[in-house]
Amino acid sequence: MDPIELEIFKSLFVYVAEEMGIALRRTAFSPNIKERRDYSCALYNKDGLLIAQGDHMPVHLGSMPMAVRRVIRSVPMKRGDVVILNDPFEGGTHLPDITMISGVFVENADDSPFFYVASRAHHSDIGGIAPGSMTLTREIYQEGLRIPAVKLVEEGKWNEDLLNLILSNVRTPSEREGDLTAQLAANRIGEKRLLEMISKYGKEKIALAMKELIDYTARVVEKRIDQIPEGTYKAIDYLDDDGISSDPIPIQVAIQKKEKSLLIDFNGSSPQVEGNVNAVFSITLSAVVYVIRALLPEAVPANAGLLSSVQVIAPTATVVNAVYPASVAGGNVETSQRVVDVLLRALHQALPDTIPAASSGTMNNLSFGGINAETGEPFSYYETIGGGMGGGPLGDGDSAVHTHMTNSLNTPIEAMEYSLPVRIKRYAIREGSGGGGEKKGGDGIVREIEFLQPMTVSLLSDRRKFAPYGLWGGEEGKKGENLLIGKDGEIPLPSKKMFTVQKGDILRISTPGGGGWGKKG
């Protein structure tokens, strides 16, 4: 295919996914999706290979192909069918992330889909033992409702029994129904745009464009890997703990470059733990995809070609490849970040002038909920809070941003105070929290929330014991801190905890800064 024409098709495919995201954001009910943009959309060929994705959440996008392939294997799809799943052991990530997959059928063709479109969104409650479904747990059953690959829409008609089952097991059913409907709208937009493309260009040309885009990305990846010096590069980093035990949790990697391929081996990482920081394999693979993508020029299409020259070994029953019935809510948000940190630390040995220092290394997950004293209705809220970006060869790290495996935003103060019984007392950059160096690390965030009634709160954070590392002589970023301020004074909180608050209590979350890069002049 002519290179200019191929570039046009790349843009067409990517914008289908982007437009799906726009539709999802504009029609969603929850602040977590419409304000924080905690969602992802992508499209796949008939074999479940990624063709294009929006610039959404890396932790979603690298893992979603496993969910799509699971559906292709196990759920025969007809025209008008829509399948959902959230089971982490079947291609999901953690239970709040619900994936919705639709087949795109072409007229006058066989009875199998020519494309698949998929949307994944983090729902701010999916049941479980605490509001927000992101608290300390010991097994998957405590985390919420687990949904296998099943049809929510069959031949164009809602499966009302399944929908009622889901809504009966969550704290905020009307919000969940609204967000599921928004995901369906996003998938419908994707189907419509792809059918318009087929009508205009024909199946054969579309199929050729998909194949050539994957092949092109594979060639670029192979060329980039070829530029890495041959050898084996090792690194280790740690999660603070799992919230149940105080023991640090090692994550270890050895990256072997041989000829034009990489072998990424996580042997030596901790066995899976009792708490919820276990990551299923799709999460670890997602982190690898993100790091490979970050090594490439920005214009390279993100598709199935990214892993063509990469092999990943993650021993089963470890924190990087957890097995049922492990608790996994934090693996998606915290362990994924540490996997990125350890991969970049290893690659620094091979590409010292390319790799930045560690960013904040945590998503600083906060969830809370209860019964609204004014309305008598249940409420549930979830957000992640940004931190500092690591300094690097391109310059100082940005302050107060989400980095690496999250690409979300912080919820605006107005949105929180409008819909929840809380008041934001302070929302500021945490000055001086970034590590010093030739290129400074970015500063973190200070967020103070006053609770206007009693409720249950959950924290799921990290980098409170082990600071984000600097590189090339740069200083570490400052570790994060969690503090509860109430009638008994200031009480330091661990990185992972579920607790109750009273009216007037204030929670202060100070997020980590990024590491510095290079010695100070």
C-alpha positions in Angstrom: 0.0 0.0 0.0 1.2 3.5 -0.8 2.8 5.1 2.4 0.6 8.2 2.2 -2.5 6.1 1.8 -1.4 3.9 4.8 -1.0 7.0 6.9 -4.5 8.0 6.0 -5.9 4.7 7.1 -3.9 4.8 10.4 -5.5 8.2 11.2 -9.0 6.9 10.2 -8.6 3.8 12.5 -7.3 5.9 15.4 -10.0 8.5 15.2 -12.7 5.8 15.3 -11.3 4.8 18.8 -11.0 8.5 19.8 -14.6 9.2 18.7 -15.7 6.2 20.7 -14.0 7.8 23.8 -15.6 11.1 23.2 -19.1 9.5 23.0 -18.4 7.6 26.2 -17.1 10.6 28.1 -20.0 12.8 27.1 -22.8 10.3 27.9 -21.4 8.8 31.1 -23.0 9.5 34.5 -20.1 9.2 36.9 -17.5 11.8 37.6 -14.9 9.0 37.4 -15.6 8.6 33.7 -16.9 12.0 32.5 -14.4 14.1 34.5 -11.4 11.9 35.2 -11.7 10.1 31.9 -11.0 6.6 33.4 -11.9 4.7 30.2 -10.3 3.3 27.0 -11.5 2.4 23.6 -9.9 0.3 20.8 -10.7 -1.7 17.7 -9.5 -5.2 16.7 -9.5 -7.3 13.6 -11.5 -10.6 13.2 -8.7 -12.5 15.0 -8.7 -10.2 18.0 -5.4 -8.4 17.0 -5.3 -4.7 18.1 -5.6 -2.4 15.1 -5.8 1.0 16.8 -6.5 2.6 20.1 -7.3 6.0 21.5 -4.9 7.9 23.6 -6.6 6.7 26.8 -5.4 4.5 29.7 -2.3 2.5 29.1 -3.2 0.0 31.8 -6.5 -0.7 30.0 -5.2 -0.8 26.5 -2.3 -3.2 26.8 -4.5 -5.8 28.6 -7.8 -5.4 26.6 -6.7 -7.7 23.7 -6.7 -10.7 26.1 -10.3 -10.0 26.9 -11.3 -9.7 23.2 -9.5 -12.9 22.4 -11.3 -14.6 25.4 -14.7 -13.5 24.0 -13.8 -14.7 20.5 -12.9 -18.2 21.9 -15.8 -18.7 24.2 -18.8 -16.6 23.1 -20.1 -17.1 19.6 -21.4 -13.6 18.5 -24.3 -12.8 16.2 -25.3 -9.5 14.7 -26.4 -7.1 17.5 -24.7 -9.0 20.3 -22.7 -7.2 23.0 -20.5 -9.1 25.5 -19.3 -7.8 28.8 -16.8 -9.1 31.3 -14.7 -7.9 34.2 -13.2 -11.2 35.4 -9.4 -10.5 36.0 -8.6 -14.2 35.3 -10.3 -14.1 31.9 -8.7 -11.0 30.4 -9.9 -8.3 32.7 -7.8 -6.2 35.1 -9.7 -5.7 38.3 -13.4 -5.9 39.0 -14.4 -2.2 38.6 -13.1 -2.2 35.1 -15.9 -3.5 32.9 -15.1 -4.3 29.3 -17.8 -4.2 26.6 -17.1 -5.9 23.3 -19.2 -5.7 20.1 -18.7 -7.5 16.8 -18.9 -5.5 13.6 -20.6 -7.5 10.8 -20.4 -6.7 7.1 -23.4 -7.0 4.8 -23.3 -9.8 2.3 -20.4 -11.5 4.2 -20.1 -14.6 6.4 -21.7 -14.8 9.9 -18.5 -13.9 11.8 -17.5 -10.3 12.7 -15.0 -8.5 10.4 -14.0 -6.2 13.3 -14.4 -6.0 17.0 -14.8 -2.7 19.0 -14.3 -2.6 22.7 -14.6 -0.1 25.5 -13.4 -0.5 29.0 -14.4 1.9 31.9 -13.7 2.0 35.6 -17.0 1.9 37.4 -16.9 3.7 40.8 -18.6 0.8 42.5 -19.0 -2.9 41.6 -20.1 -4.2 45.1 -17.7 -5.8 47.6 -17.0 -5.1 51.2 -16.5 -1.3 50.9 -17.8 1.6 48.8 -15.7 2.1 45.7 -14.7 -1.6 45.5 -11.0 -0.7 46.0 -10.2 -1.5 49.6 -8.1 -4.1 51.5 -9.2 -7.6 50.7 -7.8 -11.1 50.9 -9.6 -12.8 48.0 -11.4 -11.9 44.8 -14.9 -12.7 46.3 -14.5 -9.7 48.7 -13.8 -7.2 45.9 -17.2 -7.2 44.2 -19.3 -8.8 41.5 -17.3 -11.0 39.1 -18.7 -11.1 35.6 -17.6 -13.8 33.1 -17.8 -13.2 29.4 -21.6 -13.0 28.9 -24.0 -11.2 26.5 -25.5 -8.1 27.9 -27.2 -7.4 24.6 -28.4 -10.2 22.4 -29.4 -9.6 18.8 -30.1 -6.0 19.7 -32.1 -6.6 22.9 -30.9 -5.9 26.4 -30.6 -9.0 28.6 -32.7 -7.4 31.4 -32.2 -10.3 33.8 -28.4 -9.9 33.6 -28.7 -6.1 33.9 -30.9 -6.4 37.0 -28.5 -8.9 38.5 -25.6 -6.4 38.1 -27.6 -3.4 39.4 -28.8 -5.4 42.4 -25.2 -6.0 43.5 -23.8 -2.4 43.4 -24.3 0.6 45.7 -25.2 3.1 43.0 -27.4 1.3 40.4 -28.6 4.3 38.4 -25.1 5.5 37.9 -23.9 2.1 36.9 -26.7 1.7 34.4 -25.9 5.1 33.0 -22.2 4.3 32.6 -23.0 0.9 30.9 -25.3 2.6 28.5 -22.6 5.1 27.7 -20.2 2.3 26.9 -22.8 0.8 24.6 -23.2 4.2 22.9 -19.4 4.3 22.4 -19.4 0.8 20.8 -22.3 1.8 18.5 -20.3 4.8 17.3 -17.3 2.5 16.6 -19.5 0.1 14.6 -21.1 2.9 12.6 -17.8 4.5 11.6 -16.1 1.2 10.6 -19.1 0.2 8.5 -18.9 3.6 6.8 -15.2 2.9 6.0 -16.0 -0.5 4.6 -18.7 1.0 2.4 -16.3 3.5 1.1 -13.1 1.5 0.6 -14.2 -2.2 0.6 -13.3 -5.1 2.7 -10.2 -6.1 0.8 -8.6 -2.7 1.1 -9.4 -2.4 4.8 -8.0 -5.8 5.5 -4.8 -4.9 3.6 -4.5 -1.7 5.6 -4.9 -3.5 8.9 -2.2 -6.0 8.0 0.2 -3.5 6.7 -0.2 -1.2 9.8 0.6 -4.2 12.1 3.6 -5.2 9.9 4.9 -1.6 9.9 4.8 -1.3 13.7 6.5 -4.7 14.0 9.3 -3.5 11.7 9.8 -0.2 13.7 9.9 -2.2 17.0 12.5 -4.6 15.6 14.6 -1.7 14.4 14.4 0.0 17.8 15.3 -3.2 19.6 18.2 -3.7 17.3 19.6 -0.4 18.6 19.8 -1.7 22.2 23.3 -3.2 23.0 23.3 -7.0 23.4 23.3 -8.2 27.0 21.2 -8.9 30.0 20.0 -6.0 32.1 18.6 -6.6 35.6 16.7 -4.4 38.2 14.7 -4.8 41.3 12.2 -2.4 43.0 9.7 -2.8 45.8 6.1 -2.1 46.7 5.7 -0.8 50.2 3.6 -3.8 51.4 0.2 -5.4 50.7 -1.7 -3.7 53.5 -2.0 -7.0 55.4 1.6 -7.7 56.1 4.2 -4.9 56.5 6.8 -6.8 54.4 8.1 -5.1 51.3 7.2 -6.8 48.0 10.0 -7.2 45.5 9.5 -7.1 41.7 12.5 -8.2 39.7 13.2 -8.3 36.0 16.0 -9.4 33.7 15.8 -8.0 30.1 17.8 -10.0 27.7 18.5 -8.4 24.3 19.6 -10.9 21.7 19.8 -10.0 18.0 16.5 -8.2 17.2 14.4 -9.5 20.1 13.8 -9.0 23.8 13.2 -11.6 26.5 11.7 -10.0 29.6 11.8 -12.3 32.5 10.2 -11.5 35.9 11.6 -14.5 37.8 12.6 -13.5 41.3 9.5 -11.5 41.9 7.5 -12.1 45.0 5.0 -14.9 45.2 1.4 -13.6 45.2 0.5 -12.1 48.5 -2.5 -12.1 50.8 -3.4 -8.5 50.1 -4.8 -7.0 46.9 -1.6 -5.9 45.1 -1.5 -9.0 43.0 -1.4 -8.3 39.2 -2.8 -10.8 36.7 -0.7 -11.5 33.6 -2.7 -9.1 31.4 -1.6 -6.2 33.7 2.1 -7.1 33.5 1.8 -7.5 29.8 0.1 -4.1 29.6 3.1 -2.5 31.4 5.5 -4.1 29.0 3.5 -2.8 26.0 3.5 0.7 27.5 7.3 0.7 28.0 8.0 -0.7 24.5 5.6 2.0 23.1 7.4 4.7 25.0 10.7 3.7 23.4 9.3 4.3 19.9 8.8 7.5 17.9 5.4 9.1 18.7 3.9 8.6 15.3 4.3 4.8 15.2 0.8 3.2 15.3 0.0 1.4 18.5 -1.2 -2.1 17.5 -0.5 -5.8 17.8 2.9 -5.3 16.2 4.3 -3.8 19.4 5.0 -7.3 20.9 6.1 -9.0 17.7 9.8 -9.1 18.9 9.1 -9.4 22.6 8.7 -12.5 24.8 7.4 -12.1 28.4 8.0 -14.6 31.2 6.0 -14.1 34.4 6.0 -17.1 36.7 2.5 -18.2 37.8 1.3 -17.5 41.3 3.4 -14.4 41.7 2.5 -10.8 42.1 3.1 -10.3 38.4 1.0 -13.3 37.3 -1.6 -14.0 40.0 -3.9 -17.0 39.9 -7.5 -17.4 41.2 -8.7 -16.6 43.8 -6.2 -13.9 44.5 -7.2 -10.4 45.5 -6.2 -8.1 42.6 -7.8 -4.7 42.9 -4.4 -3.0 43.6 -2.5 -5.0 41.0 -4.0 -2.9 38.3 -3.3 0.5 39.8 -0.2 0.0 42.0 1.8 -3.1 40.8 1.5 -2.0 37.2 3.3 1.2 38.1 6.1 -0.6 39.9 6.5 -3.0 36.9 7.1 0.1 34.7 9.6 1.5 37.2 11.6 -1.7 37.3 11.5 -2.1 33.5 12.8 1.4 33.0 15.5 1.0 35.7 16.8 -2.1 33.8 16.7 -0.4 30.5 18.6 2.6 31.9 21.6 0.3 31.9 21.3 -0.2 28.2 20.0 3.2 27.2 21.4 5.6 29.8 20.8 8.8 27.8 17.2 7.9 27.0 15.5 6.7 30.2 14.0 9.2 32.7 14.1 8.9 36.5 11.2 7.3 38.4 7.9 9.2 38.4 5.6 9.1 41.5 5.0 5.4 41.1 1.5 5.2 42.5 -2.0 6.2 41.5 -2.9 7.2 45.1 -6.3 5.6 45.0 -9.0 7.1 47.2 -12.6 5.8 47.5 -15.3 6.6 50.0 -19.1 6.2 50.4 -22.0 5.6 52.6 -25.7 6.8 52.8 -26.2 10.4 52.0 -27.7 12.1 55.1 -29.7 14.5 53.0 -31.1 12.2 50.3 -31.1 8.9 52.1 -29.5 7.4 49.0 -26.2 5.4 48.8 -23.3 7.1 47.3 -19.9 5.9 46.2 -16.9 7.7 44.9 -13.5 6.8 43.5 -10.5 8.7 42.1 -6.8 8.6 41.6 -4.5 11.5 42.5 -1.5 12.6 40.4 2.1 13.1 41.5 5.4 14.2 40.1 7.0 13.1 36.8 10.6 12.0 36.9 13.2 14.3 35.3 14.9 13.0 32.2 17.1 13.8 29.3 14.3 15.9 27.7 13.9 18.2 30.7 12.5 18.6 34.2 9.6 16.4 35.2 6.1 17.9 35.1 4.4 18.6 38.5 1.0 17.3 39.6 0.2 15.0 36.7 -0.7 11.4 36.2 2.1 9.3 34.8 2.9 6.0 33.1 0.0 3.5 33.5 -2.6 6.1 34.2 -3.6 8.8 31.7 -6.5 10.2 33.7 -7.3 13.6 35.2 -7.9 14.7 38.8 -11.6 15.2 39.5 -12.4 18.9 39.6 -13.3 20.3 43.0 -16.6 21.6 41.7 -17.7 18.1 40.6 -16.8 16.6 43.9 -18.5 19.2 46.1 -21.6 19.3 43.9 -22.4 15.6 44.1 -20.8 14.4 47.3 -21.0 15.3 51.0 -17.4 16.6 51.1 -15.5 19.9 51.0 -12.1 20.3 49.4 -10.0 22.3 51.9 -6.8 22.4 49.9 -5.7 21.3 46.4 -2.1 22.4 45.7 1.2 21.5 44.3 3.4 19.9 46.9 6.3 22.3 46.6 9.8 20.8 47.0 8.7 17.1 46.7 10.5 16.5 43.4 14.1 15.2 43.5 16.9 17.6 42.7 19.3 17.1 39.8 20.4 18.5 36.4 16.8 17.8 35.4 14.5 18.1 38.4 11.7 15.8 39.3 8.2 17.2 39.2 6.4 18.0 42.4 3.4 16.0 43.8 0.0 17.1 45.0 -1.5 18.0 48.4 -5.2 17.2 48.5 -7.2 17.9 51.7 -10.8 16.6 51.9 -13.2 17.4 54.7 -16.0 14.9 55.3 -19.4 16.5 56.0 -20.9 13.3 57.4 -19.7 9.9 58.7 -18.6 7.5 55.9 -16.3 4.6 55.0 -13.0 5.6 53.4 -10.4 3.4 51.6 -6.8 4.3 50.7 -4.8 2.2 48.2 -1.4 3.9 47.6 2.3 3.3 47.6 5.7 4.9 47.6 5.2 5.8 51.3 8.2 3.6 52.3 10.4 3.4 49.1 10.9 6.8 47.3 10.9 7.2 43.5 14.5 6.7 42.4 16.7 9.2 40.7 19.1 8.4 37.9 22.6 9.6 36.8 23.2 11.0 40.3 19.8 12.7 40.6 18.1 12.7 44.0 15.1 10.7 45.0 11.6 12.2 44.9 10.0 12.7 48.3 7.8 9.8 49.6 4.1 10.2 49.8 2.2 10.7 53.1 -1.4 10.1 54.3 -2.7 11.9 57.3 -6.1 11.9 59.1 -6.9 15.1 61.0 -9.7 14.9 63.5 -10.6 15.6 67.1 -7.8 13.4 68.3 -5.2 15.4 66.4 -3.1 14.3 63.4 -2.9 10.5 62.8 -0.5 9.2 60.2 -2.0 6.5 58.0 -0.4 3.7 56.2 -0.4 3.5 52.4 -3.3 1.0 52.4 -6.1 1.1 54.8 -9.9 1.1 55.2 -11.4 3.2 58.0 -14.4 5.3 59.0 -14.5 9.0 59.4 -16.8 11.4 61.3 -18.2 14.7 60.4 -15.5 17.3 60.3 -12.6 14.9 59.8 -10.0 15.9 57.2 -7.9 13.6 55.1 -4.7 15.0 53.7 -3.0 13.1 50.9 0.5 14.3 49.9 1.6 12.4 46.8 5.2 11.6 45.9 7.4 13.7 43.7 9.4 12.4 40.7 13.1 11.5 40.9 15.8 13.8 39.6 18.0 13.0 36.6 21.7 13.9 36.5 23.9 15.6 39.1 23.2 19.2 40.0 25.5 21.6 38.1 
